[in-house]
Amino acid sequence: VATQGPASPDVARAFDRARELCEPGENSSQLFTVLRGLGIAEMFATVTISSLAHAAKPSPKIFQLALEKHALDPEEAMYVGDSLHDDVGGATKAGLRAVLLDRHGKHAEAGVQRIRTLEELVPLAEGL
């Protein structure tokens, strides 16, 4: 799951099944502070961030590192992010199922799986 900006009310509900948080963004070094502040840090078994992984999106390297931590093959995981190029592009390059968080419907013609809220992840995660 990629995050950007303030957390929305649906974040905690959607993260209930998440085990890995992969934040390949430029501000990823601040992520631990944000997670603790939101009270959701304990929801993740591991966190992979670009500053520690020495990889930036859309490089598939950071996604592959997250998969390795959990001994998962790409088809066993899903990556959700709000950037069509960086999140969906990077995850797809790494072989993961990519889902675009498109809260405002700006990418209706993108040809990728889209959701408007993180709560929509619950049924999608059932198939993993």
BANUKOL-701474 format. One line per field, with one value per residue: x, y, z of N, C-alpha, C in turn; residue number from 1; residue in three letters. Coordinates in Angstrom, 1 decimal, m for minus. Layout:
N
nc1 [X  ...]
nc2 [Y  ...]
nc3 [Z  ...]
cac1 [X  ...]
cac2 [Y  ...]
cac3 [Z  ...]
cc1 [X  ...]
cc2 [Y  ...]
cc3 [Z  ...]
i [NUM  ...]
aa [Ala  ...]
This chain:
128
nc1 [0.9  0.6  1.1  0.0  m0.1  m2.5  m4.0  m7.0  m10.4  m10.9  m8.6  m7.6  m9.5  m9.1  m6.5  m6.6  m6.2  m3.7  m0.2  2.2  3.7  4.7  6.5  7.5  8.1  9.3  9.2  9.5  11.1  10.0  7.9  7.6  7.2  4.8  3.1  3.1  2.0  m0.6  m1.5  m1.3  0.9  1.5  0.0  1.3  3.5  6.0  7.8  8.7  10.8  11.8  14.2  15.7  15.8  17.2  16.1  14.0  10.7  9.5  10.9  11.2  12.6  12.1  9.6  10.1  11.8  10.1  8.4  10.2  10.8  8.6  8.5  7.0  5.6  5.1  2.5  1.0  0.5  m0.8  m0.6  m1.3  m1.8  m1.7  m0.6  m0.5  1.6  4.0  3.2  1.4  2.7  5.3  4.7  3.5  5.6  7.1  5.6  3.4  m0.1  m1.7  m3.4  m5.1  m5.6  m8.0  m9.4  m10.9  m11.7  m10.2  m8.8  m10.3  m10.1  m7.7  m7.3  m6.6  m7.1  m9.2  m9.9  m12.1  m12.1  m10.3  m11.7  m12.8  m10.9  m11.1  m12.9  m11.3  m8.9  m9.7  m9.4  m6.7]
nc2 [m1.2  2.1  5.3  8.7  12.0  13.1  10.7  8.9  8.3  5.7  4.2  2.7  0.6  m0.7  m1.5  m3.6  m6.2  m6.0  m6.7  m5.7  m2.6  m0.7  2.0  3.8  6.5  9.9  11.2  9.2  8.7  9.9  8.3  6.4  8.0  9.2  6.9  6.0  8.3  8.1  5.9  3.4  1.9  m0.6  m2.3  m3.4  m6.0  m5.6  m2.8  m1.3  1.1  3.6  5.1  3.4  1.1  1.8  2.3  3.7  4.4  4.4  1.9  m1.6  m2.8  m2.1  m3.1  m5.8  m6.3  m6.0  m8.2  m10.3  m10.2  m11.4  m13.9  m14.2  m14.7  m12.7  m12.9  m13.5  m11.2  m7.9  m4.5  m1.3  2.0  5.6  6.7  6.6  6.3  5.9  4.1  2.1  1.6  0.8  m1.4  m3.1  m3.6  m5.2  m7.4  m7.6  m7.6  m4.7  m1.9  1.0  3.7  5.8  8.3  10.5  9.9  10.5  9.0  7.4  6.3  4.9  2.1  0.3  m1.6  0.1  1.8  3.7  4.1  2.9  1.0  m0.6  m2.4  m4.6  m6.8  m7.3  m8.3  m10.6  m12.6  m13.2]
nc3 [0.0  m0.9  0.4  0.6  1.6  4.1  6.2  5.4  6.6  5.9  6.0  8.3  8.4  6.0  6.2  7.9  7.0  5.8  5.7  5.0  4.5  2.0  1.1  m1.3  m1.8  m2.0  0.5  2.3  4.5  6.7  7.3  9.4  11.7  11.0  10.8  13.5  14.7  13.7  14.9  13.7  13.2  14.4  12.9  10.8  9.7  8.6  7.2  4.2  2.9  0.6  1.2  2.9  1.4  m0.8  m3.3  m5.7  m6.7  m10.0  m9.9  m9.9  m7.9  m5.1  m4.6  m5.0  m2.9  m0.7  m1.2  m0.9  1.9  2.9  1.8  m0.6  m3.8  m6.7  m7.7  m5.5  m4.1  m3.6  m4.7  m3.8  m4.8  m5.3  m7.5  m10.9  m12.7  m11.0  m8.8  m9.8  m12.2  m11.3  m9.5  m11.3  m13.1  m11.4  m11.3  m9.6  m8.7  m9.4  m8.1  m8.5  m6.5  m6.9  m5.9  m6.8  m9.3  m11.6  m13.4  m15.2  m17.7  m17.7  m17.9  m15.9  m12.9  m10.6  m7.6  m5.4  m2.7  0.2  1.5  m0.4  m0.9  0.6  m0.4  m2.7  m1.6  m0.6  m2.5  m2.5]
cac1 [0.0  1.4  0.3  0.4  m0.9  m3.1  m4.8  m8.4  m11.1  m11.0  m7.3  m7.5  m10.3  m8.5  m5.2  m6.8  m5.6  m2.4  0.9  3.4  3.6  5.8  6.4  8.6  8.1  10.4  9.2  9.4  11.9  9.0  6.7  7.5  6.6  3.4  2.4  2.9  1.0  m1.9  m1.8  m1.5  2.2  1.5  m0.8  2.2  4.6  7.2  7.6  9.8  10.8  12.9  15.4  16.4  16.0  18.1  15.4  12.9  9.7  8.8  11.8  10.6  13.4  11.6  8.5  10.7  12.3  8.9  8.0  11.2  10.6  7.4  8.6  5.9  5.7  4.4  1.1  0.4  0.4  m1.4  m0.1  m2.3  m1.2  m2.5  0.1  m0.6  3.0  5.0  2.7  0.8  3.7  6.3  4.2  3.3  6.9  7.6  4.8  2.3  m1.4  m1.6  m4.7  m5.0  m6.5  m8.4  m10.5  m11.6  m12.1  m9.4  m8.1  m11.3  m9.6  m6.4  m7.2  m6.1  m8.1  m9.2  m10.9  m12.2  m11.8  m9.6  m12.6  m13.0  m9.8  m11.5  m13.2  m10.2  m7.9  m10.3  m8.9  m5.2]
cac2 [0.0  3.4  6.4  10.1  13.0  12.7  9.4  9.1  7.4  4.3  3.6  1.7  m0.5  m1.4  m2.1  m4.7  m7.4  m5.7  m7.1  m5.0  m1.3  m0.3  3.4  4.1  7.9  10.8  11.5  7.9  8.7  10.4  7.4  5.8  9.0  9.3  5.7  6.0  9.3  7.7  4.7  2.2  1.3  m2.0  m3.1  m4.0  m6.8  m4.9  m1.6  m1.1  2.4  3.8  5.6  2.3  0.1  2.4  2.2  4.7  4.0  3.1  0.8  m2.8  m3.3  m1.9  m4.0  m7.1  m6.4  m6.3  m9.6  m11.2  m10.2  m12.3  m15.1  m14.2  m14.5  m11.5  m13.1  m13.7  m10.0  m6.8  m3.2  m0.2  3.3  6.6  7.3  5.7  6.0  5.4  3.0  1.1  1.2  0.0  m2.7  m4.0  m4.1  m6.2  m8.6  m7.6  m7.1  m3.3  m1.3  2.5  4.4  7.0  8.9  11.5  9.4  11.2  8.0  6.4  5.7  4.4  0.7  m0.4  m1.7  1.3  1.9  5.1  4.1  1.8  m0.1  m1.4  m3.4  m5.8  m7.9  m7.6  m9.0  m12.0  m13.6  m13.5]
cac3 [0.0  m0.9  1.1  0.3  2.3  5.3  6.2  5.3  7.6  5.5  6.0  9.3  8.0  4.8  6.6  8.8  6.4  5.3  6.5  4.6  4.0  1.1  0.7  m2.2  m2.2  m1.7  1.9  3.0  5.8  7.7  7.4  10.8  12.6  10.6  11.2  15.0  15.0  13.3  15.7  12.8  13.0  14.8  11.9  9.7  10.2  8.1  6.4  3.3  2.4  m0.4  1.7  3.4  0.4  m1.9  m4.6  m5.8  m7.6  m10.3  m10.0  m9.3  m6.8  m3.8  m4.5  m4.9  m1.5  0.1  m1.4  m0.3  3.3  3.3  1.0  m1.5  m5.2  m7.0  m7.9  m4.2  m3.4  m4.3  m4.3  m4.0  m4.7  m5.9  m8.7  m12.0  m13.2  m10.0  m8.0  m10.6  m13.1  m10.6  m9.1  m12.5  m13.5  m10.4  m11.4  m8.6  m9.1  m9.0  m8.0  m8.4  m5.6  m7.7  m5.1  m7.5  m10.7  m12.6  m14.3  m15.6  m19.0  m17.6  m18.3  m14.8  m11.8  m9.8  m6.5  m4.9  m1.3  0.6  1.9  m1.6  m1.0  1.4  m1.3  m3.6  m0.9  m0.3  m3.5  m2.3]
cc1 [0.9  0.5  0.9  m0.5  m1.5  m3.9  m6.3  m9.1  m11.1  m9.7  m7.2  m8.3  m9.7  m7.2  m5.4  m6.2  m4.2  m1.3  2.2  3.0  4.8  5.6  7.6  8.7  9.2  10.4  9.1  10.1  11.0  7.9  6.6  6.8  5.1  2.6  2.1  1.9  m0.4  m2.4  m2.0  m0.2  2.2  0.7  0.1  3.3  5.9  6.8  8.9  9.7  12.0  14.2  16.3  16.7  16.9  17.5  14.3  11.9  9.8  9.7  11.2  11.4  12.8  10.4  9.0  11.3  11.2  8.4  8.9  11.1  9.5  7.4  7.4  6.3  4.8  2.9  0.3  0.2  m0.3  m0.8  m1.1  m1.6  m2.0  m1.8  0.0  0.7  3.9  4.5  2.3  1.9  4.8  5.9  4.0  4.6  7.5  6.7  3.6  1.0  m1.4  m3.1  m4.4  m6.0  m6.8  m9.6  m11.4  m12.0  m11.4  m8.8  m9.0  m10.9  m8.3  m6.2  m6.6  m7.2  m8.0  m10.2  m11.0  m11.9  m11.0  m10.5  m12.9  m11.9  m10.2  m11.9  m12.1  m9.2  m8.4  m9.7  m7.4  m5.0]
cc2 [1.2  4.5  7.7  11.0  12.4  11.4  9.7  8.1  5.9  3.5  2.5  0.4  m1.3  m2.1  m3.3  m6.0  m7.2  m6.2  m6.4  m3.6  m1.0  1.1  3.8  5.6  8.7  11.2  10.3  7.9  9.2  9.4  6.8  6.7  9.2  8.1  5.7  7.1  8.9  6.5  3.5  1.5  m0.2  m2.9  m3.8  m4.8  m6.2  m3.7  m1.5  0.3  2.7  4.2  4.5  1.2  0.5  2.1  3.1  4.2  4.9  1.9  m0.4  m3.3  m3.2  m2.9  m5.5  m7.3  m6.7  m7.7  m10.6  m11.3  m11.2  m13.6  m15.3  m14.1  m13.3  m11.7  m13.4  m12.4  m8.9  m5.5  m2.2  1.1  4.3  7.3  6.2  5.3  5.3  4.1  1.9  0.6  0.3  m1.3  m3.7  m4.5  m5.2  m7.5  m8.7  m7.2  m5.7  m2.7  0.2  3.0  5.8  7.6  9.8  11.2  10.1  10.3  7.0  5.7  5.1  2.9  m0.1  m0.6  m0.5  1.1  3.3  5.2  2.9  0.7  m1.0  m2.5  m4.7  m7.0  m8.3  m8.5  m10.4  m13.0  m13.9  m14.6]
cc3 [0.0  m0.3  0.7  0.9  3.5  5.2  6.2  6.3  7.2  5.6  7.0  8.9  6.9  5.3  7.5  8.3  5.9  6.2  6.2  4.1  3.2  0.7  0.0  m2.5  m1.6  m0.2  2.8  4.4  7.0  8.0  8.8  11.8  12.3  11.1  12.7  15.4  14.7  14.1  14.8  12.6  13.3  13.8  10.9  10.3  9.8  7.3  5.5  2.7  1.5  0.1  2.3  2.4  m0.8  m3.2  m4.6  m6.9  m8.9  m10.4  m9.3  m8.1  m5.4  m3.6  m4.3  m3.5  m0.6  0.0  m0.8  1.2  3.8  2.5  0.1  m2.9  m5.6  m7.2  m6.6  m3.4  m4.3  m3.8  m4.7  m3.8  m5.5  m7.1  m9.8  m12.5  m12.1  m9.3  m8.9  m11.6  m12.4  m10.1  m10.2  m13.1  m12.6  m10.5  m10.4  m9.3  m8.5  m9.1  m7.7  m7.5  m6.3  m7.0  m5.9  m9.0  m11.8  m13.7  m14.8  m16.9  m18.9  m17.9  m17.2  m13.7  m10.9  m8.7  m6.0  m3.4  m0.9  1.1  0.8  m1.7  m0.3  0.5  m2.3  m2.9  m0.6  m1.3  m3.4  m1.4]
i [1  2  3  4  5  6  7  8  9  10  11  12  13  14  15  16  17  18  19  20  21  22  23  24  25  26  27  28  29  30  31  32  33  34  35  36  37  38  39  40  41  42  43  44  45  46  47  48  49  50  51  52  53  54  55  56  57  58  59  60  61  62  63  64  65  66  67  68  69  70  71  72  73  74  75  76  77  78  79  80  81  82  83  84  85  86  87  88  89  90  91  92  93  94  95  96  97  98  99  100  101  102  103  104  105  106  107  108  109  110  111  112  113  114  115  116  117  118  119  120  121  122  123  124  125  126  127  128]
aa [Val  Ala  Thr  Gln  Gly  Pro  Ala  Ser  Pro  Asp  Val  Ala  Arg  Ala  Phe  Asp  Arg  Ala  Arg  Glu  Leu  Cys  Glu  Pro  Gly  Glu  Asn  Ser  Ser  Gln  Leu  Phe  Thr  Val  Leu  Arg  Gly  Leu  Gly  Ile  Ala  Glu  Met  Phe  Ala  Thr  Val  Thr  Ile  Ser  Ser  Leu  Ala  His  Ala  Ala  Lys  Pro  Ser  Pro  Lys  Ile  Phe  Gln  Leu  Ala  Leu  Glu  Lys  His  Ala  Leu  Asp  Pro  Glu  Glu  Ala  Met  Tyr  Val  Gly  Asp  Ser  Leu  His  Asp  Asp  Val  Gly  Gly  Ala  Thr  Lys  Ala  Gly  Leu  Arg  Ala  Val  Leu  Leu  Asp  Arg  His  Gly  Lys  His  Ala  Glu  Ala  Gly  Val  Gln  Arg  Ile  Arg  Thr  Leu  Glu  Glu  Leu  Val  Pro  Leu  Ala  Glu  Gly  Leu]
